[in-house]
Amino acid sequence: MQETHSTTLDEHNWAAEWGKTRAIFHSNPKNDRSNGVAFLLNHPDLNLTSWRGDQHGRIISADFSTRTEKVHITNIYAPQSGHPVRERSLFFDSVYVYLHSPHPTILTGDFNCVENNSLDREPPSTRNDPTQTLRELYETFGVQDTLRLVYGNARLFTRRQGNTQSRLDRFYACSSVKPLSEYTHPGLSSDHDVVVLETNNTTITTHGKGRWKNNAAIYNEQSFKIHLQHKWRQWCTLQPFLFQTKTEWWTQIKSRIKNLLIQHAKLRQSTERRRETDIRRKVEALCRDENDNPTLLPIYNQLKKQRSKLKQDQVNAKVKNPESTNLKA
């Protein structure tokens, strides 16, 4: 739920009705009835593990457990279109720390902007929404628009006002959350529809292949250092706007550094894979030709040494568990 505009008394009464662990409300503590986001649980096998929210009552993230797995859900209520674009962009920047989790991840809520002005508005619009900041957010965490995954370019609107319709309320999910269907119910007391997502989650391994490890060798790469320096200057400007303390800011920055490391690790792995494939093909070609042309033997031996060294460098790369990384506040 988003835009609850609830008072402390409202939340107390609703929690008493649903149960303390079945209803989680979060609003602006400095101003009752300002903003407000919530989770309501009505499935007996779904239990709350932990949760936290921002200081403005616009973000709530929680870990939920079933009998076999855990899932992390972040629910947001973004600033409306009347707010400055910079403020809305800063809001999406602040979501990073709440979205980061080792569990399968879902991002949902009222985004108060659309991703595609042609598909998600009727009539189509050319207005300038902060789509770039939002796109960087879901690309960083590898979450995708579930409606597009299931139905392609189908048009589905969640809010109607006057003669206009738009899809402001959406779900984004990581690759381990498989969307089966997505549909809406009319909102009885709201101009927003209720959006329903049905999923089938795949099991995530807790160790071994598929889990991120902090490759310390990447810290010494010049391309990573330059990229980090550029991002660092941008990240430093976020502190006065979004965080009350340096500790809160550093918690989010550590998450962003990790995602930057993952990005460079994938690039490094791709480069090494191409180089290894190129050397292997050359060795195989020379192996076929060397019997007919003995002068190729030195080149063949040199390529074999290069391939052996490349393999050894991969084995010797210092890899540590992310929990032991030296990124501490």
N, C-alpha and C positions, 0 to 999 in steps of 0.2 A: 504494500500500500504506500501511496505517496500523497503529499499535500493533505495530511490529516487535519492540520490546524487545530490540534487537540490541546486542551488544558491539562494540568497535572491531575485534576479531579477526573476528567474524562478517561485518562489513561489508567488511573487507579481502578475506576469502575469496570473498564473493559478487561483489564488484567484479572480482576476478581471473577468476571464472567467466564473468561476463557481458561484461566489458570495461569499462574506466574511463569511457568516455563513454556506456555503455549502462545503467549502474546508478548511481543517485544516492541515497545514504542520508543521513539527517539525524536524529540523536538528541541527547539531552541530554548535552553535553560534560562536565558535572559529575557525571553519574551514569549509568554504563553500564547498559543494559537498562531505562532509564526512557523511556517514551513511544516515539517513533520513527516517522518517515514516510519514504517512499521513492518513487522512480520507477524502473520497469524498462522498457526499450525493446526491442521485438522486431521492429520493422518497419524494413527497410533504408532506406526513404526518410524516416524520422523521425530528426532529429538534434537533440541538445542544443545550444542557443546560450549560455545563461547560467542560473544558478540562485542562490538564497539561502534561508536559513532563519532561524527565530527562535532565541532563546537557550534555549528549553525543549524543543526537539525535537518540537514540536507543529505547526509550519507549515513547509512547503517550497513555494516557487513557482519556476517555471522557464519560459523561453521555448524553444519547439521550432520547428524549421523543416522544411518539406518542400521539394519542388522549386519550388513556386509561391507559398508563403505561410508566415506564422508564426502560432503560436498560443501563448497564455499560459495556463498551468494552475497553479492554487493548490490544494494538497492539505493537508487539515487533520486533526488528531486532537484533538477538543474534550475538555475535562475531563468526567469521568463525572458521572452524576446525584448521586453522593454528595458532590460538591463544592458549596460554597455557590453559590446562584444568582448572587450578585454577581460571584463569581470567573469563572463561565462567561460572564456578560455582558461582563466586562472582556476576556475572551479574544476574543470575537467583535468587540469594538471594535478589538483589536490586529490583526485580519486586513486592515483597510483598506489599509495601506501595501503589503501583499504582493499584493493583488488588482489594484491600479492598474496599467494597462498600455495602450499604444496599439494593441495587437494584439487579435484576437478572444479572448475570455476565457471560461475554464471554472473554476468553483469546485466542488471535490469533496472527499470524505473521509467520515470517521466523525464525525457531528455530535453524537452522544450525546444527542440530543433529537429530537423530531418536530415537524413544522410544523403538522400537523392531528391532534389527539388522537382524532378519530373515524375518519379514514381510515387513519392510519399506525400504529395500535395495535390489537391484538386480545388480550384484550377491550379496548374503548375505555376511555380513562382521562380523568380530570379533573385530573391532576397539572399543576403550574405550571412549564412549561419556559420558558427565556428567549427566547421566540419574537419578542418585540418588538425586541430588540437585533438578532437575526438578520434579521428582516424589514427593518429599517432598512439593514442591510448590503447585502442583495441588491437592494433598491429603489434605493439610491444608485448601484450599478454597473449596474443594468438587466439583471441576470441572473435567469432564471426556472427553476423546477423542471422538468427535462426530462421526467420521467415524466408530469407533469400536462399538458405541452404535447402529448405523443404520445397518451396514453391517458386523459386526463381524470381522472375520479375512481376509476380502477381501484385496487385494493388490491394492493400488492406488498410483501412483508416481507423484510428482509435479515438479521435477527437473531432467533434463537429461543432461549428459555431457559425451561425448565419448561413451563408452560401458557400462556406469553405470547409474542407476536410483535410486532415493531416494525420500522419502516423508518428506521433510524439512518443508513444509508449512502446518500448521494444525489449527484446531479449538478445543478448550476445552470449555465446557459449564456447568453451574450449573444445578441442577435437575429441576429448574422451567423453563428452556429453553429446549423445546422438539425438537430435530433435526428430520426433516422429510426426507431430502435427502441431499447428498453431492456429488458434481461432479466437474470436471475441464474443463477449456477451454484452448487451446494452447495460450501461451504468444507470441504475435506478435513481440515484441522487447526485449524479455528476455528469458533466459534459464529456467525460472520458469513458470509453468502454473498458470492460474487464478483459484483459488479454490472458489467454490460457496457453501454456506451453506444455506439451507432453514429451517426455524424454526417456531414453534408455541409456544409462551410464555404463561404460566399460570399466573394468577393474584396472586400477593404476598400481604399478609396482612401487614399493617403498624403498627399493635399493636395486643396484645393478643397472643393466642397460635401460636407457630411457630416463634416468635420473641425472640431473645436472651435477657436474663436478667442477670445482674452481681450478682451471688450468693456469697455474702461476706463470707459465711462460708467456702468456698473452700480455701481462703487465709490462714486459720489456719490449713489446713491438711498437715501433715508431708510429704506425697508423693508429693504434689504440690510444697512445699518449696524446696525439693531436686531437683525436675525436673527443677524448675525455676532457681535455683542456677547453675545447669549444663548448661542450655541454656544461662544464662546471661554471663557466661565466653566466650561462643562462639560469642554471639552478640556483645560484647565489641570489638572484633577483627575486626568487619566490619567497624567501624567508619572511620579509617584512609583511607580505600580503596574506600569507596562508597559515603561518604557524606562530603559536604563542611562545614557544621555546626552541632553542637550538637542537635539543634532543629530539623533538617531534620532527623538525626539518631533517636531521641527519638520519632518522629512521627511514624516511622516504627516499633520501638520496642513496642510501645503501641498496635499496631495492632497484633504483635506476642504474646504479653502477653494475649490479649483477646482470640486468637485462642488456646492458651495453657489452659486458663480457660475453654473454651468450651470443650476441650478434656477431662479434669478432671471432668467436670460437667456430661458429658455423662457416664464416668466410675462410678462416684458416684451414678448416677441415676440407672444404671444397677445393681450395687451392692445392693442398697436399694430395688430395685424391686425384686431381687432374695431372699433377706432376708425376705421381706414382704410375698412373695409367700410361702416360707418355713414355716413361722410362721402360716399363714392362713391355710395351709394344715394340720399342726399339731393340730391346734385348731379344725378344722372340724372333724378330725379323733377322737380326744378325746371327742368331743361332741357326737359322735355316740356311743363311748364305755363307757362313764361316767355313763350312767344309769345302765349298767350291772356291773360296777366296781367303787363303790363310792370312793375308795382310789385314783382315778385319778383326783378327783375334785381339790385339791390344785395345781396340775400341770396345769390343764385346766385354772384355774384362773390366774396363773402366766403368761402363754402364752398370755392370753387376755390382761394383763397389758403391756406386752412387745409390743404387736401389737398396743395398744392404744398409748403408748409412742412413737413408731416409727412414727405413723401418726401425733402426736402432734409436734414432732421434725421437720417434713417436713413443717408443717404449720408455725412454728415459725422461720424457716430459714429466715435470713435477705436477702431480695431481693431488689436490687435497679436498676433503669434504667441505661443502660450503659453510657448515657450522664452525669450522676451525679457521675460516678466513680472517685476515687481520683488518676487517672493516668494522671497527668498534667506535662507539660514541666517545 
